Amino acid sequence: MATVELRFSALPEHVRTARLVAAAVARRAGVDEAVLDEVRLAVGEACTRAVGLHQSSGISAPVRVTLTEEEKQFSIEVGDEAPRSAPGERAPGASGDPDMDAEEDEMGLAVISGLVDDVEVTAGEHGGLIKMSWPTTPPAALVP
């Protein structure tokens, strides 16, 4: 099992880097080329959400991204440290309107769910985690 960990300051400009790293590691892990755009988009949404949660809560801790290659599966976990008592719940963000912020949060989660078949979202008083996974195909055997 190979693992790559990425931590970045909760700034929007770092989301692109996380997307590029995720796509490169997914390609190396054997994720189908046709799915790589979905991986990029899903990671972008998850990281943008985590950055927004950190910024709206005044959290200076980095956003965490863990990319794990297993035998038949590639998974990505995006973690934040924004406290919530239930999935999707958070403090008012940049707009100051908790209902609008919750709606934006739910929209981001809906986009991720539309892109990834296997997704799990958890949240609690110590932050949240989005775990996404895709099947991999083993590299073709070299024919002599």
Salt bridges, closest charged atoms under 4 A:
GLU33 OE2 - ARG27 NE 2.97
ASP37 OD1 - ARG40 NH2 2.48
GLU69 OE1 - ARG28 NH2 3.81
ASP80 OD1 - ARG84 NH1 3.02
GLU81 OE2 - ARG64 NH1 3.69
ASP101 OD1 - ARG90 NH2 3.95
ASP105 OD1 - ARG49 NE 2.48
GLU125 OE2 - HIS126 NE2 3.26
